Amino acid sequence: MTHWSSPVRVLVVDDSQVMRQLLSTLLAADPEIEVVGTAADPHIAREQIKALNPDVVTLDVEMPHMDGLTFLKKIMTLRPMPVVMVSTLTQTGAEITFEALEIGAVDFIPKPTSGGLAHGLEDLASELQRKVKAAANVKVGSRLIAAPSTPRQPRLRPATGKSGKIVFVGASTGGVEALKALLLGLPADCPPTLITQHMPPRFTAGFAERLNRQCPMTVCEAAHDQRIEPGHVYIAPGSHHLEIARVGTHHVCRLSDGPPVSGHRPSVDVLFRSAAQVCGKSAVAAILTGMGKDGAEGMLELRRAGAFTLGQDEESSLIYGMPRAAFERGAVMQQHSLAHLADAILDACEVEGYGEARAGHGIHAA
């Protein structure tokens, strides 16, 4: 990731004066960030964007006069720039947030509640600062150009769900849209798939429901001891690590609320390590866009256990952090653009040993 030599210039847009003050204070506490202005509504914000030319905008999802989504569409049409949404912890707030990411917002943070302010301020500050600085490095407008937006007809192939392979996927920033694009490229009878996407609690259930409506297979938030079946995708809850376990002749999801691993709960490393131990060479793993390095060590364990490992390439990643860390550790066997990852996963599920995987599009072997 590029490091900015001058502070990242941020405009805070929120109709609440208390929230504008809080976000400004938390952001300004980081010497690498400068809050250049605040705006109480989109009309003021539009003038501020023209006058101040900020690097990043934080935008409340729900505002008077013009809602956050309408304003975001205008920004992305007239002057595309990195936007981080500030979301309410309601079902409506979550749904609007996912729509915002679809329109072009880079990331989101949950709006702090009055009850959670006292003990959660330090965590909120570091998350907000980290996400705003990451957003400043994103090339808005170049995202997901080659990714499908509707289910396509996968090319004819054997029923991959019966191959005995299990797919494991990790993602963070940019993953909401990348995962949708990936799943739209897989058939309804896809191999069982377990996903850890960095996301706050109370957002993952809505995320799973949204994917279930949009994608050909069944998608759900994972439950403890839930049996793992072909044609199903299991999303780690935002509050728990997700692992795979074997019970007799079948596999189940296991959830735990242990401490964060690699800075996260749920952690991709936790999922990948369980896959290495339980599945070995019957695992196929992919690491997608995201900042940081969660998943790199777990993917290396997977590769050493005989699994087939894939990474999203730099050009198609919103943030090439997690895939880069895994690639540089020697954990990634092939890198693909997002548009070709689904086929690469299905190819890997068809072969007996990882050495037989066929060459695909845009591959760079590690």
C-alpha positions in Angstrom: 0.0 0.0 0.0 1.2 3.5 -0.8 2.1 5.7 2.1 1.0 9.3 1.8 3.8 11.9 2.3 1.3 14.5 3.3 -1.8 14.0 5.6 -4.9 12.4 4.1 -7.4 15.3 3.8 -10.9 14.3 5.0 -14.4 15.8 4.8 -16.8 14.6 7.5 -20.5 14.6 6.4 -23.1 13.9 9.1 -26.3 15.7 10.1 -25.5 15.2 13.8 -23.3 18.0 15.2 -22.2 15.6 18.0 -21.2 12.9 15.5 -19.4 15.4 13.3 -17.4 16.6 16.3 -16.7 13.1 17.5 -15.5 11.8 14.1 -13.4 14.9 13.5 -11.7 14.5 16.9 -11.0 10.8 16.4 -9.6 11.4 12.9 -7.5 14.4 13.8 -5.8 12.4 16.6 -3.9 10.7 13.8 -1.0 12.9 12.6 -1.4 11.3 9.1 -5.0 12.7 8.8 -6.2 16.2 8.5 -9.9 17.0 8.8 -10.3 19.8 6.2 -14.0 20.4 6.8 -17.4 19.1 8.0 -20.9 19.3 6.5 -24.3 18.9 8.0 -26.1 17.9 4.8 -25.2 16.9 1.2 -25.9 20.3 -0.2 -23.2 21.9 2.0 -21.0 18.8 1.4 -21.2 19.3 -2.4 -19.8 22.9 -2.1 -17.2 21.7 0.4 -16.0 19.0 -2.0 -15.6 21.6 -4.8 -13.8 24.1 -2.5 -11.6 21.8 -0.4 -10.9 18.9 -2.8 -10.6 16.3 0.0 -8.9 12.9 -0.5 -11.6 11.0 1.4 -15.2 11.7 2.5 -16.9 10.0 5.5 -20.7 9.9 4.8 -23.6 9.2 7.1 -26.0 6.7 5.4 -29.2 8.4 6.7 -29.5 12.2 6.4 -32.3 14.8 5.8 -32.8 16.7 2.5 -30.9 14.0 0.5 -30.1 10.6 1.8 -26.6 9.2 1.8 -27.2 6.8 -1.1 -28.6 9.5 -3.4 -25.6 11.8 -2.6 -23.1 8.9 -3.1 -24.6 8.3 -6.6 -24.0 11.9 -7.4 -20.4 11.8 -6.1 -19.6 8.6 -8.1 -21.2 10.1 -11.2 -19.8 13.6 -11.1 -16.6 13.3 -9.1 -15.6 9.7 -8.2 -13.6 9.7 -4.9 -13.1 7.4 -1.9 -16.0 7.4 0.4 -16.3 5.6 3.8 -19.9 5.1 5.0 -20.8 5.6 8.6 -23.6 3.1 9.2 -26.3 2.6 11.8 -26.6 -0.8 13.5 -30.1 -1.4 12.2 -31.3 -3.8 9.5 -32.2 -0.8 7.3 -28.8 0.7 8.0 -27.0 -2.5 7.0 -29.1 -2.8 3.8 -28.3 0.8 2.8 -24.6 0.2 3.6 -24.4 -2.8 1.2 -26.1 -0.8 -1.5 -23.6 2.0 -0.9 -20.7 -0.5 -1.4 -22.4 -1.6 -4.6 -22.6 2.0 -5.8 -18.9 2.6 -5.1 -18.2 3.3 -1.4 -14.9 1.9 -0.4 -15.7 0.7 3.1 -17.9 1.4 6.2 -17.7 1.7 9.9 -20.7 1.2 12.3 -21.9 4.4 14.0 -21.1 4.3 17.7 -24.1 4.0 20.0 -24.3 6.2 23.1 -24.1 3.1 25.3 -21.0 1.8 23.5 -19.1 5.1 23.4 -17.4 4.9 26.8 -15.4 1.7 26.3 -15.4 1.5 22.5 -13.9 4.8 21.6 -10.3 3.7 21.3 -11.2 0.8 19.0 -13.5 3.0 17.0 -10.7 5.6 16.6 -8.1 3.1 15.3 -10.6 1.4 13.0 -11.8 4.8 11.6 -8.2 6.0 11.1 -7.1 2.8 9.4 -10.0 2.7 7.0 -9.8 6.3 6.0 -6.0 6.0 5.3 -6.6 2.8 3.3 -9.5 4.5 1.4 -7.1 7.3 0.3 -5.0 4.7 -1.6 -7.9 3.2 -3.5 -8.3 3.9 -7.2 -12.0 4.6 -7.3 -13.7 3.9 -10.7 -11.4 1.0 -11.6 -13.2 -1.5 -9.5 -14.7 -4.8 -10.6 -14.8 -3.7 -14.2 -14.4 -7.3 -15.4 -16.6 -8.9 -12.7 -20.0 -10.3 -13.6 -23.0 -8.4 -12.1 -25.5 -11.2 -12.8 -25.2 -14.9 -12.6 -23.7 -16.3 -15.8 -24.0 -19.7 -17.3 -20.9 -21.6 -16.0 -19.3 -23.7 -18.8 -20.4 -27.4 -18.8 -18.5 -29.4 -16.2 -19.1 -32.4 -13.9 -21.1 -31.7 -10.8 -18.5 -30.0 -8.7 -20.4 -30.3 -5.5 -19.8 -34.0 -5.5 -16.0 -33.8 -6.0 -15.3 -34.1 -2.3 -13.5 -30.7 -2.3 -14.4 -27.9 0.1 -13.7 -24.3 -0.7 -12.4 -21.7 1.8 -12.4 -18.0 1.2 -11.0 -15.0 3.1 -11.6 -11.3 2.4 -11.7 -7.9 4.0 -11.9 -4.3 2.5 -13.6 -4.6 -0.9 -14.7 -8.1 -0.1 -18.4 -7.4 0.0 -18.5 -6.8 -3.8 -15.7 -9.2 -4.6 -17.5 -12.1 -2.9 -20.7 -11.4 -4.7 -18.8 -11.4 -8.0 -17.1 -14.7 -7.1 -20.3 -16.4 -6.1 -22.1 -15.3 -9.2 -19.5 -17.2 -11.2 -20.1 -20.5 -9.3 -23.0 -22.9 -10.1 -25.9 -23.6 -7.8 -24.4 -27.0 -7.1 -21.0 -25.5 -6.1 -18.7 -27.3 -3.6 -19.4 -26.5 0.1 -17.9 -23.1 0.7 -16.8 -21.4 4.0 -16.1 -17.7 4.0 -14.6 -15.3 6.5 -15.2 -11.7 5.6 -14.0 -9.0 8.1 -17.3 -7.4 9.1 -18.7 -6.0 12.4 -21.3 -8.1 14.3 -24.9 -7.5 13.3 -23.9 -6.9 9.6 -23.1 -10.5 8.6 -26.6 -11.9 8.8 -27.9 -9.2 6.4 -24.8 -9.8 4.2 -25.6 -13.5 3.9 -29.3 -12.8 3.2 -28.3 -10.4 0.5 -26.0 -12.9 -1.2 -28.6 -15.6 -0.9 -31.0 -13.4 -2.9 -28.5 -12.5 -5.5 -26.5 -15.8 -6.0 -27.5 -19.2 -7.4 -26.5 -21.3 -4.4 -27.8 -21.2 -0.8 -26.0 -18.6 1.4 -26.4 -18.3 5.1 -24.6 -17.0 8.2 -22.8 -20.1 9.7 -24.3 -21.6 12.9 -22.4 -23.8 15.4 -22.4 -27.5 14.5 -24.2 -26.8 11.3 -23.7 -29.6 8.8 -21.7 -28.6 5.7 -23.4 -29.5 2.4 -22.7 -29.0 -1.4 -24.5 -26.1 -2.9 -24.2 -24.1 0.3 -22.1 -21.2 1.4 -21.4 -20.4 5.1 -20.4 -16.9 6.2 -18.6 -16.4 9.5 -20.7 -14.3 11.9 -19.1 -10.9 12.6 -18.6 -11.8 16.3 -17.1 -15.3 16.0 -14.3 -17.2 14.4 -15.4 -19.9 11.9 -13.7 -23.3 11.7 -14.4 -26.6 10.0 -14.6 -29.8 12.0 -15.2 -33.5 11.1 -18.0 -35.4 12.9 -18.1 -39.0 11.8 -18.4 -39.1 8.0 -19.4 -35.4 7.5 -18.1 -31.9 8.2 -19.6 -29.2 10.4 -19.1 -25.5 11.1 -17.6 -24.6 14.5 -17.9 -21.1 16.0 -15.8 -19.7 18.8 -15.7 -16.3 20.5 -12.0 -16.6 21.4 -9.7 -13.5 21.3 -8.9 -11.9 17.9 -6.3 -13.6 15.8 -4.1 -11.5 13.4 -6.1 -8.6 14.7 -9.5 -9.9 13.7 -12.5 -11.9 14.9 -13.5 -13.5 12.7 -10.0 -14.3 11.4 -9.1 -15.8 8.0 -6.1 -17.4 9.6 -8.3 -19.3 12.0 -10.5 -20.6 9.1 -7.6 -21.6 6.9 -5.7 -23.3 9.7 -8.7 -25.5 10.6 -9.0 -26.3 6.9 -5.3 -27.4 6.7 -5.8 -29.7 9.7 -9.1 -31.2 8.8 -9.2 -31.2 5.0 -5.6 -31.1 3.7 -5.5 -31.8 0.0 -9.3 -31.8 -0.3 -9.3 -28.0 0.4 -9.3 -25.3 -2.2 -8.6 -21.8 -0.8 -8.8 -18.3 -2.1 -7.7 -15.0 -0.6 -9.4 -11.8 -1.8 -9.0 -8.1 -1.5 -8.3 -6.6 1.9 -5.8 -4.6 4.0 -3.4 -6.2 6.4 -2.1 -9.8 6.3 -4.8 -12.0 7.9 -4.9 -15.3 6.1 -1.3 -15.4 4.9 0.1 -17.8 7.5 -3.1 -20.0 7.4 -2.8 -20.2 3.7 0.8 -21.2 3.9 -0.2 -24.1 6.2 -2.9 -25.0 3.7 -0.4 -25.1 0.8 2.0 -27.3 2.9 -1.0 -29.6 3.7 -1.5 -30.2 0.0 -4.4 -27.8 -0.6 -4.8 -25.8 -3.8 -4.3 -22.1 -3.0 -5.4 -19.0 -5.0 -5.0 -15.3 -4.7 -6.8 -12.3 -6.2 -4.4 -10.3 -8.4 -3.3 -6.7 -7.7 -5.1 -5.2 -10.6 -8.6 -6.4 -9.7 -8.2 -6.0 -5.9 -9.6 -2.9 -4.2 -6.8 -3.2 -1.7 -4.0 -5.6 -2.5 -2.9 -6.2 1.1 -4.0 -9.6 2.2 -3.4 -11.3 -1.2 0.0 -9.6 -1.4 1.0 -10.8 2.1 0.0 -14.4 1.2 1.7 -14.3 -2.2 5.0 -12.9 -0.7 4.9 -15.7 2.0 4.9 -18.3 -0.8 1.4 -19.4 0.2 -0.4 -18.6 -3.2 0.0 -21.1 -6.0 -1.8 -19.0 -8.6 -3.0 -15.4 -8.9 -6.0 -14.6 -11.0 -8.2 -11.6 -11.7 -11.5 -11.6 -9.9 -13.3 -12.3 -13.2 -11.4 -15.6 -13.5 -11.2 -16.8 -9.9 -14.5 -18.7 -10.0 -13.3 -20.8 -12.9 -10.0 -21.4 -11.3 -11.7 -22.6 -8.1 -13.9 -25.0 -10.2 -10.9 -26.2 -12.1 -9.1 -27.0 -8.8 -12.1 -28.9 -7.5 -12.2 -31.2 -10.6 -8.6 -32.5 -10.2 -7.3 -35.1 -7.9 -4.0 -33.6 -7.0 -3.0 -29.9 -7.0 -0.2 -30.6 -9.5 -2.7 -31.4 -12.2 -4.6 -28.1 -12.2 -4.9 -26.8 -15.7 -3.6 -23.4 -16.8 -6.2 -20.8 -16.8 -6.5 -17.1 -17.7 -4.1 -14.6 -16.2 -2.2 -17.0 -14.0 1.1 -16.2 -12.3 2.4 -19.3 -10.6 4.2 -18.8 -7.3 
